[in-house]
Amino acid sequence: MDSPKSLGYYLPAEWELQAGVLFSWPTNHNTWVDNWEPVQNRYAEFVLKVACYETAYIILDKSYQKQAEETLANTVNRLGLPLGDIRFLDLRTNDVWVRDYGPIFIKNKNTAMFASTNWKYNGWGKSHPYDLDDQIPDLVSKELGHIGFKQSLVLEGGAIESNGCGDLFVSANCVLNGDRNPGICRRDIELKLLEALGGKKIHWITGCIEGDDTGGHIDNLVRFYKPDSVLVASTEECEGLNSFMIQKLKEDLKAVTLASGLSLEMVDLPMPRPVIFKNKMLPLSYLNFLIGNKAVYLPTFRQDKADQRAIEIVARQFPDRSLVSIDCLDFVREGGGLHCMTQPIPASDFNSEVALK
């Protein structure tokens, strides 16, 4: 079978035009035992703010749909937001982190059509339930009616980052870990990734912020905002829990040569103040933002000074988009943020009018 790369597909940068964003509504009470109602309300707020600009596709077992629609309607009234374009996909899941278990969408540079790469998922190294989530990529492909390229590797969407020009950041902590892809050598993994995602060059990223139980996702560490420029986590502490890791990360990034031959330009994005919940460090990171068609959705953590600084820094890098902040403290108690909860769907020639609404 021809690979996606040989057919002209590539992994777009997140700032490229989108037809919509894929969500997975929280339904597991056991996951959110301490804050079920706040999570429902905040999730509805996030969905509605995205749906202002593009279609929100929500994975949700039909038995929960009426409850979700009521929460959305109440949030519309409470915040004065428009309902926007929201569509439900009747599918069952274990958890909300669709970035990691959902299809990873690719786009054809010749036809402008999108497809997906459907990877294996094992609950971040079998540390969490995943039987339902592992089925989602193929089921979403059927629901949306697009081609899905089935892959043999375990790969989470939070473990990769693309600049849309052939450069792929890939988490060495996760993808090369024996609890994801045992017995497969690094070179074979690189070749599979390049062929599936239309890449030109793999850049292995090493590091993990404290409290990140994925083992080291890139979307908490470094994000492209232009083809040759990144925002990177930083800390003002010399001996903090993340300090040595971040210092090493920056040294590695300084040594990166992109497929274009250029070096990386880096902009520091300071981390929020550490927060302990139930004797565990929460994985707080402003890097876990979502780039949409007309807005960037930034996680905040009820830390006024740090939140405002992050808003100003990120807004400067995206002058053509609005900056929309979302309080994520309730979400991150379960380990993730806005980027983790979403997966953008690229615009294609048959849905670009929808994307541009």
C-alpha positions, 0 to 999 in steps of 0.5 A: 500500500502506498504511504501517505507521504508518497501520495502527497500527504503531510502533517499541517501546522496547527495554524493552517486553515481548519474545517473544525476541531474534534472534541471528546465530551467528559462522561466518566464521573470517576475521572472527575470525582471532585469537580464534575460540575465545574469541568462540565461547565468549563468544557462547554465554555471551551467548545462554544468559544471554538464553535464561534469560528469553526465547527466543533465535532464532539465525540459523545455517547448518545445517552449523554447528548441531552445532558451535554446540550443542556449544559451548552444551552445554560452556558450560552445564557450565562456567558452570552455566547452564540451556540455556533456550529456543533455536531455530535458523533455517537461514539463511546470513550474512556476519557477526554484526551482526544489529542492522544487517542484520536485520528491525527489528520493529514492533508494532501498538498496536491488535492487539498483533501484531508485524511487521517493516520490512525495509530495504536493507543495504549493508555500512555503505556497501559497506565490508564484504561484505553479499550474504547479510546483505541477504537476511536480513530477508525470510527471517526474516519467512518463517521466523517467519511474520510480515508484513514491510514492504519498505522502499526506504531503506538503514537499519541498526538501530544507527543508530536509537533509539526511546522507544516514544512516537514519538520517533526518534533517527536517525544523520545520519552514517549515514542521510544519508550518500551511501554509504547513501542518495545522491540522497534529500533529508533531508525525504523520508528523514524522511517514509519513516522516520516512516511505516515506524516509526510515529514522530511526530518525528525527532531527528537525532544527529550524532557518531561515536566513534573506531574505529566503522567504521559511521560513527556508530551511535547505540547507542555514543552515546545510549540511552533508558532512559525515554520522556524520559530518556537515558544518554549517553556522556561523557568526563573528558578535555578534549582526548581523541579523543572529547571535542569530539564528545561535547560537541557531542552533549550540546549538541544533546541539551539542545536536543531537545524530545520529541513530548510537549513535554518536554525530555530528562533526561540521565545521563552514562555515562563511556566506558572507557579507550581501547584500541588493537588492531592500530594502531586505536582500538577502539570501546569504549562501555558504551552498547552494552547490550541491554535484555531482559525481566528483565535488562540485558546490559552490555558490559565491557572488562576495566577493573575500575574503569571497568566497575564504575562503568558497572555501577552507573550502568546498574543504577540506571536499571533498578531492575526488572531484573538487571544482567548483564555480558558481557566484550566485548573479543573482540567489539569487536575486530571492531567491535561489542558486545551491542546490535549482535549482537541484535535484540529481537522484540516480544511479541504477544497470541499469544506473550506467555506465552512472553515472560513465562516 
